[in-house]
């Protein structure tokens, strides 16, 4: 697929095309809707002439859809992208794909066929499996053009009422529920007479200003996995273990005689009998509390043709195990493959250490992110598959170490800005089916604007600026960043929590900067603390901390784009919020009024505590961890910050103890219990059962510690001009945990930065690789520093600690 250069070029290319919908007189129920086939034909004279107006011309097709589509020219699939046109805030931004198809054409009549299914546009979606989120009808828009090297393009075909429509052999296609294929209905001899396509009447189709060139990295089939084990735990039941939790689907051969019906169920765990267990990925209806089906069920009916195979491409699943029922015969190792599907992202980070457990942890985090990078950053690839703002907010920095996520993240941030409410609130899920307004769901609308989730509007663009240095992207995000901070500041000034007002009727001056009203998730999923979303709970200690962090970050962003007055304004706001947080929550003895590990981590990581009191606060955090049996107690928001905060505050040994802990809660404890991706709950798998998603990458933010502290590659702490995109770096390895070596590299916009160290015979040896034009400060474990290190490979030797 090639990229369209401008929106104007798109408008011109699709000028003659009309939005068409399938002939669907009686729509099927949500979750049971088929994919439809739309087809158009045109005449092709042959190869483009060498001279004249068409000299050097190539045939191209522009296409997009309300739904998910696959495109075929003369029966050959075009491109290798999956789930096109991707997931975006369709009301404001719909991506258009462009392919060069000259080699697929033949002299005479040519056909263009599309398979169109519900996809994210009208399929069942999200936690409560709500359908028709963006509209009630699927639709398709396309044009085939002959584009010369210079001059105007010549149209060959465009969508319109002359196209044909028929139900396809895909008799059910839903991203959540799964796909059903009847191969007997495939091909030109399939039963059923074509009908005329229907010109779409959806008012959304009238707005072509929302059509944009494909911007986000395409979703593709990335990798194939063979089974690690196949078992038959029951009559007619086969369970396939691929050894790895992934996002994608399976490819199944040997489908049996005509009429053979094979059902494939996907999940993350098995019960004691070796059968698929799906209770952990079943969601529920918030209003009725009724438990919903787990979905992820595919079905294929064989046509009995030799060489036929089943590979669903209009759905996707989060799974490690597939339970197969009804197969005609035994399934062997060579009959089935798992297809790993996600957005195609360039690898940028590598990490290895002398302890293989850390290498395994790095791989588990990597797989967890890969499972959740499918068109948008999702929370999990099975139960919800939604772009939760909080998940990407806590993981974006880590993702930027592992992969080039610049375009991936900016695409999502553009959707966030589009779905942001007029008052500045950010919905919990982006893209949001309700768009930039309330959805009508009481819980969803209450949760919009939760601290730590809505702050993604500010913190994600800043993370991308720091990693990639795209000033245009940062400037584009600023309006959204501002209205979020203004919303949070207004909310802080507008009210007081009832409990505070009852205890202290006279409002103190600092309280106008305390954000202690409204709904907030809080730290969320702390160990041994059941989640209890409650709008009456005072989460001011969390929300006020995030208001400070976002205001401070916004001030830095304003300065970075050359707006000093705005930078000063938000810097003053941040300072006032910081002072209010300290006045309300930091006691004279340097303890917090609400004692939890997460609160102490934020106090230090967000710069809330005055410098002269930081060590005492850090020591109290360490004491809380020791009092908890040297077990971490952080949840969703603070876990990724825990180890760096401890290490930077003089508690490196404790950070390593937590990193290498093997009980629950711990990262390696997950791996000991079979995790191949990060769990949603710290105790997702225990002898008593399985709960929650087993592929939620947020806790995997710990991987950043492997790069920034274990290996020691860090962005400069002070974001001065030129520091962005690793213009200035710190190489500061902090050995510990019994490690004898570690190495990491990060490929940046300026080149590859590397740090590799080894301890041998009481000597610490470091090799640092710095690209030309980058300036580094090297900090060695003995406390010595070397400033102004330029491009090249540099070696350092000091005595190892404790030798």
N, C-alpha and C positions, 0 to 999 in steps of 0.2 A: 504494500500500500504506500502510495506517495502522499505527501501533505499538500493540501491546498494552501496557497500563500496568503490570501486575504478573504475577508468576508464578502467584499465586492465581487471577487472572482466566483465565489459560491453562488451569489445571487444571480449573476449572469449565466452560470452553467445550468442552473435549475429553473431559469425563467419560464421555459415552456412546459415544465413538469407540473402535474397536479397530484395532490395527495389522494391516494386511493386506499380503500379498505376492502377486506375480504367480503364476499357475499355470505352473510351470516344471519339468516332470517330469524333463527331461534338460538340465541347465545346459550352455550353450555354453562353450567354452574362454575363458579370460581374454583380453580384447582383441577377442573376436569376439562378445560378448554383445549381443543386441538390446535396444532399449527396449521395454517392455511398456505396454499400454494398460489402465488400470483405470477402470471406469465405474460410477456409481451414479445413481439417479433418485429424484425426489420430486415431490410435487404442490404447486402454488402457487396460492393462491386469487385472487391479483391484488394490486393495490396495497394497502399497509398502511392500515388505517382511520384516520380522523382522530380518532376517540374510542375509548375503551376501553383495554384492557390493552396493545394493540399500537400505541397512538397514537404517531405520529412514529417508528415502528420502521424500521430498515434491515436488509436481509439482508446477512449477512457470512459469510465463510468463513475458518476457521483451518486451516492446513495445514503439514505438514513431512514429511520423508522421510529414510530411509536410502538415499541416492543423490541424483540430481539430477532435479527434476521440473518439468514445465510443466502448468499448470492451465487447463482450458477449461470454461466454462459455456455450454451450448447451442451449442457449437461455436466460441465466441468466446474467444480467449485472455485470461486474467485478468492484468492488470498488465503492466509492461514490465521486470520484474526478470529477470535471467539467472542460470542455474546455481544456482537456489534448492535447498536452504535455505542455501547458502554452505558454507564449509569451516570446521570447528571441531573441537575434541577431542570427538568425538561421544559418547564414553563418559561424559563429565562435563557436556557442554553442547551442546544441539541447539537451534538457533534455529527459531522458529515464525513464519510469516508470517500476516498478517491483511489481507483485502481486503473492501471494500464492493462488493456485486454486485447491488444492487437493480435497477439499470437493465438488467442482462443477463437478468433473469427474465421469464418469459411466463406468462400464465394457463394452468393445466393442468399437464401433465407437463414437468419440466425435467431436464436431464442435467448431471452433473458428470463430466468426464473428465480423467484425468491421464496424461501420458506420463512414465514412470519409467525411468531408466537408472542405470548403475553409479555414475557420478560419482566423487567422491573416496572414497566409503564402501567400495566393493568393486572399483573399477576399478583398472587398472594405474597405478601411481603412483610418482613419485620416480626417482632415478637408475637403479635396477636394475629398474624397471618391475614391482615386486612387486604382486600382486593381492590382493584380499580383506583389505586392511589393517585394516578395522574390523569385518568380518563377511563371511559367505558368502552372505547373502540381502539383496536390496533389500526395502524395506517403505515403506508410506505410511500416514499418519494425518491425518484431516481431519474437520471438522464444519461444517455449514451451519446458522446460527442466525438467528432473527429477534430483533434486539436493540432493545427499546424505549428511549426516552430515560431512563426510570426503570423499576425493577422487574426481574424475572427474564427471561432470554432464553428463547425458545421454540425447541426443536430442530426442524429441518426434515430434516436428513440427516446421517448419520455413517457413517464407514467400518465395514465389517463383512463377514461371510461372504456377505451378499446382493449384494455388488458383483460385477461381472463382470471377467474378465481375458482378454486376447488379445494375441498378439504384434502389434507395431505395424509400420508401414511403415519404421520405423528399424531396419534389420536388423543394424546394428552401431553401438554408441555407446560410445566410450572417450575420456576426456579426453586421454590421451597418443597413442593410436593413430589416432584419428579417427572419423569417422561415415560410415555407408553408408545411403542411403535408396533404397528402391524405391517410386517414386510410384505404381506400378500397384497397390500394396497399401493405398493411402490411401483413406479415406472409408468410408461406411456399407456400400457394396457390396463391400468388400474380402473376399477369400476367407478361410475359417476361421471355425469356430463358436466363439463365446465360451464360456469355462469359468468356473466359480466362482472368485472370488479365494480365497486361502488365508490363514487366520488365522496370523499370524507366531508362530513358536515360539522366536525369538531371545530369550534371557534379557534382553538389553539393553532390549528393548521394555517389560519390566516396570517399569523405573525411569523414572517420569515426573517425578521431581524434577529431572532434567537438562534438561527442557524450559524454554526461556527465550524471552522476547520477542526479536524480531529486533533485534540491537544494532549490528552492524557495518553500515556503508554498503552498500547493495545494489550488486551488479554489474549494469551496464546497457550497452546499445549507446550509445556516447558520440558517435561521429563516423563519417562515411563518407568514404572516400578513393577518388578515381578513379585509374585507371592513369596512369602517366607514360609508359609505353612498352609495346608489345606486339610480340613477335617470334615467328618460327616457325623455330627452329633445326633442326628435323627433320621428317620426314614424319609428319603426324598429331600433332605436338607444338606447343603454344603456350605461351610463357612470358610471364607478365604481371608487370611491375615496377610496384609502387605507390610507389616512391621513398622509402618510410619503413618502418623496422622497427617492427612493432606486435605487440600481442596481440589476437587476435580470430579472425575467419573471413571468408569471402567470400560475397557474394550473386551468384548466377549466373542469368542469364535465357537464353532461347533454348536449351532443352534437347534439341530435336530430336524426331524421330518416336518413337513408343512403342518401348521396348526399347533405345534408345540408352544406352550405358553410358559415362559420363564420369568420369574419375579426376583428382583434384586433389591434387598433392603440394606441400607448403609448406616453405620454407626461407629462409635468410638470405643465401645467396651463390650465384653462378653459376660454372661452370668456364669454361675458355678457349673451349669450343665454344658457350657461351651456354645450357647445360643446367643444371638445378638441381643444386646441390652440397649434400649433407647430411652429409658425413663429420664436419664440425666439431660436429654436435649429436648424434652417436651416442654413447651411454654404453656401459658394459661391466659385466659381472658381476664383482664383486670376488673371488669365490671361484675362478672358472674363467678369468677375464680374457677371456672370449668377448665380442666386440663385439655390441651389441644393435641392432636396427633403429631408425632415427630416428623412426618413427611419423609423425604429422601427415599422414595420407593419408585424404582424403575420397572418396566415390564416390556417384554418383547415377544411377539408372536412370529414364529418362523414361517418363511415361504418355502422352505425345503430346498432352496437353491444352494448348490455347492459354492463355497467361498463367501457366503453371506456372513456378516458380523454385526454386532450391536455396539454402537458407540453414541450415547446421547450427547447432543451438543446444544440443547435448548434448556438445560438445567445445570446445576452444579451441586456437589455434596461435600460435606465435611465428614471424613471417615478414615478409619484404619481397617475396619472389617466390613466385608460384604457377605450377607447371608443370602444364598441362592436357593430358590424353591422351584420345583417343577421342571428342572433341566432334563433333557431326554436321556442323558447318560452321565457317566462320571466326568468330572471337570479336572483336567490335569494342569500341571504347572504351566504348560505352554498354551493353554486355552484362554487365559485371562491376564490382562495387564491393568494396573492402575495408571491413569493419565493425570499427571500433576498440571493443574491449570491455574494461572494467575497472571497479573499484569507483568509484562516483560520489563524488568528493571536491570540495569547494569550493576554488577557486583563492584563495590568499591572498597570494602573492608575485609581484612583477614586477621585472624588471631590464632595463636597456638601457645601452649604452655607446657611445662614439664609434667604437670599433673593431668592425666587424660580426662579426669572428671570435669575440669574447666573446659576442655575442648568439647566434651559432650554437651555441657551446658550451653556453650556458644552455638552448637549445631541445633540444639532444641529450640533456642530463641529464634534462630534463623528460620527454621521450619515453621515456627508459629507465625512469624511475620509473613512468610510466603503464603501460608494458608489464609491470610487475612488481607492480602493485597490483590483483590479481585475487582478491578475497575475503580473502587474506592477503598480506603482503609476501613475494614469492617471490624467488629468486635469479636465475632466468631463466625466460622464458615458453615454452621449447621442450624442452630436454633433461631438466630436472628438475622445475621448477615447484613447488619445495618452500620452505617457510618457514624458510630457514636463519637461525639466530639471529645469526650474525656479520654477515650482510649488513644486517639491519635495525639492528643495534647501531651500525654505522659510518655509516649513512645517515639515521637517524631525525631528527637535528637539521636536516639539509638538507631532508628531506621536510617538516618543520614550517614551513620558510620558504616552500616552494612551495605547499603545500595545507594545509587543515585536516584533520589526520590523528589528531585526538584520539580519536574513537570507533573508528576503524580500528585504531589502535595498541593501545588499551586492550583491545579484543576479542582481539587476538593475545596480549597479555600475560596475559590471563586464561587462555588456552589454555596458555601457557608454564607458569604456576603449576600448572595441572592435570596437565601432563605431566612435571613435575619429579619426579625420583626421591626416594624417602624420605630418602636421605642428602644431598640437596641438589643433586646433579648435574642439569645441564640437558641434555637431548638436543640434538643438533646441529640437528635439524629439528623445527619446531613449526607446526601440530599434528603429533603424532607417532603413526603408526599403532600402535606398540607401547604407547602410553600412558606411564604413569609407571613403567615397568619395562624391563629389558633386552629386546631384540627377538629375540635369538638370532643376529643377524648379528654376526660377530666385529668387523668394522670399525666398524659403527655403535655397538656397545656400548663399544668402546675409545675412540671419539671423544667420547662423552658426557662433558661436563665440561671441554672444551678451553677454556683461557683465551682471552678475546677473543670467544668464541662464547657460552659460558655466562654471561659478564658482562652479556649482554643483560638478564638478570633484574633487574639493578640499574640499569644505565645507561639503558635505554629508558624505564622509568617516570620516572626523574629528568628525562630530556629532555622528556618530556611535561608534567611538573610545571612545569618552567621555562617552557615555551612557553604552557601553558594554565591553570595554577594550579588544577587540580582536586584539592583536598585529599582528598576522599573516594577518588578513584582512587589517589592516592599511598598513602593508608593501607591500601587494599585490597591493594596490591602489596607492602607491607612484609614480611609473612611469607615470601614467596618471595625477596625481596631478602636477608633475614637468613639463610635456610638456605643460599643460595648462598655468601655470604661465610663462613659457618661451615664449610661443606664445604671451601672453598679454604684457609681457615686451618688446619683439621685436616690437610689433605693436606700443607701446608707443614711442620707440626710433626711429622708421623708418619714421614717418611723423608728420606733423602739420595740424591742421584743417585749411582749406582755410580762414575762417573768422579771425582766430587768426593771420595767416601769413599776411593777408591784413592790419590788424590793427597794427601789430607789426612786421615789416619786419625782424628785427634783432632777431634771436632766443635767448632766455635766457637759461642759463645752466640747470635750473631745468626742462625745457620742455622735455628733453629726457625721463623723467619719467611720463609725462602726456599722458594718453591714450585717445586721443581726435579725433581719426580717426576710420573709419569703421562704420558699422551699429550697433546700440544698441536700444533695446526697451525702455530704460530709465525707469522711475518710473512706467509707464504704468497704465492706468485706474485710474488716480487720479480723484476725484470728479469734475464734471463740465469741464473735459478736454477730449474731444473726442480723441480716439486713432488715431495716424497718423504716422505709421511707415515710416520713411523718412531717407535714408542714408546720407542726407546732413546736418541733424541736429547735432549740437555739444553736445554730451552727456558726455563730458569729466569729468564733476564733478561727475557723477555716475560711469563711467568706471574706473577712476583713484582710486576712493574710493574702488571699488571691487578688483582692482589690489593690493592695499595695504593689504586689508583683506586676500586675498588668499595667498599672499607672506608671510605674518606674520603667517598665519595658517600652511602653508607648513613648515616654520621654526620650529614650535612647533612639527609637525609630524616627521620631521627628527630627532629632539632631542628625541622624544618618542621611536624611534626604534634604537637609539644609533648611530646616524650619526652626530656628533657635527660639523664637517667641513661644511657639507651641511646646517646644521641648521644656522650656522654663515653666510653663503653666502646669504641665503634667508632672514635672518634677516636684513642684510645690504640693500638688495633690498627693503624690506618693509619700512625701515627707509627713504631711499631716495625718495620713492614714497610718503610717508607721508609728508615729507618736501616740495615736489613739489606741492602736493595738497594744503597745507597751503599757500605756496607762491602765488599760482594762484587764490585761491578761498576764503581764509580767510582774511578779511580786518582788518586794525588796530583797528577798533572800534568793532571787534568781530562779525560783520555781514558777511554773505556770499555774494559773488558777484552775485549769482543766488539764490533768496530767494524762498524757498519752504519748507514745513514741512519735506518732505522726505529727502532733502539734509541735513537739520539740524539733523535729526534722525541718518543718517549715520555718520555724523561728530562725534557724541557722541558715538554711539554704536560701531563703528569700531575703536575707539581710535585715530582718526585723529587729534583731537584738543589737544594742549599742556595742561597739567594738570592745570596750573595757569589761563587758559582762559576758561576752561570747564563750569564754572558756568555762566559766561556771555553769552556763546553760548546757554546754556540750557535755560537761561532766555529769550533769543530772540526767541527760539522755542516756549516757552510758550506764549510769546506776539503774535506771528503769529497766534497761535490757538485762542487766545482771539480776535484778530482783525478779525478773520474769524467767529465770532459769537460763539466762543467756539465749533467749529465744526472741526473734523479732516479733513485733506486734503491730506492724504497719499494714495498711490496706491499699486501696486502689491508688490514691493520690500520692502517697509519700514513699512507697516501696522503692521506686527507682532512684530516689534521692538519698536513701538511708546510708548506703555504704560510702559514697563520696563525701557525705556530710561528716560521718564519723572519721574517715581518714584525714580530711582536711582540718579537723579539730583536734588532732593529736591522739585519736583512738584507732590507729591503723590495725593494731593486733585484734581488736574487737571486730572491726569490719571483716577481717579475714576469717575470724571464728564463725561469723554469721554466714559468710560466703561458703565455707566448707561444712557447715552444719548438715547433719543427715537426718535429724528428726523432723517431724511436722510441727510447725510450719518452717519450711526451708525450700530453697530451689533444688538442692541435690536430693532432698527427701522426695520431691516429685519424681525425679529420675529413678531413685531407688524403687519407687512404686510403679515403674513402667512408663513414665511420661516420655513421649517423643515430641511433644509441644507443651507450652506453658498452660497451666490450668487456670480456670476462673477462680476457684476456691483453693486456698492453701491445702485443704484436706479434701481435694476432689475425689481421691481414691483412698479408701481405708478398708480394713477388714469388714466394716459394717455396710459397705456399699459404695456407690458412685453417685456424685451429685455435681450439677453444673457442667458447663462446657469444659471439655478437656483441651480446648484450643482457644485461649484468650491471651493475646500477647502482652497485655499491659505489665504484668509482673516481670516480663522479659526485659524491661528497661534496665535491669541489672547488668545486661551485657555492655552497656556503656562504661561501667566501672572497669571491665576487662581492658578496654582500650585506653581510658583516660588515666587510670591509676595503676593497674597491674602492669601493662606495657608502657603507659605514660605519655600518650599522644593527646594533647589538649589544645583547644582553641585558646588564644590569649584571654586572660580573665577580664581585662579592661578593653571593651570594644571601641578602641580608637579608630579613626578613619584609616582605612587600609588593612585593618585587622581581619575584616570579613573574608570569607572564603579561604581561611588559613593563610592570610597574608603574613600574620605573625603567629607563631605557635610556641607552646611550651612542651618540652620533652622532659617529663618528670616521673620516671618509673618509681614505684613504691613497692619493693619486694616484700613478701611476707607469706604466711601460710605454709611454710616449708617448701615453697617453689624454688627450683634451682635455675629456671630459665623461663622467659616469655618473649614473645615477639608479636608485633602488630604492624599493619600498614593500612593507610587510608589514601585512596586515590582522590585527589581534590581537583578543583578547577585549575590549580597552579602546578599540578604534578603530584607524584606519589611521595607521601611522608611515611617514613618507617622508623621503628624503634625496636631494637633487639638487645636483650641483656642476658647475661649468664653469670652464675656464681660458681667459681672453681677455686678450690684450694684457699678459701678465705678472701678471694679477690672478686670484686664486682666489675664486670666488663660490659660496657654499653656501646652499641653502634647506632648512631642516628643518621638517617638519610633525609636531607633537606633539599627540596627543589630550588632551582635558580630563582632568584627574586623573592624568596621567602626568608624571613628573619626568625630565628629561634632563640629561646633562652633554655639552656640545658640545666636541669636541677638534679644533682646526684644524691644518692641516699645518705651520704655523709654530711649533707648540708651545704656543700659547696655549689656554686653556680657559675655558669659561663654565659655571658650575655652577647648579643650581636652575632650569633652564629649564622653564617650564610650558607648558600647552596653547596652541596657536596656530601660526601660520606665522612663522618667524624667518629672517632673512637675515644673512649674515656675509660680510665681504670682507677678505682678507689678501693679501699679496704671494705669488705663486706661487713654489715652491721653485726655486732656480737662476736666478731672474730678476734 
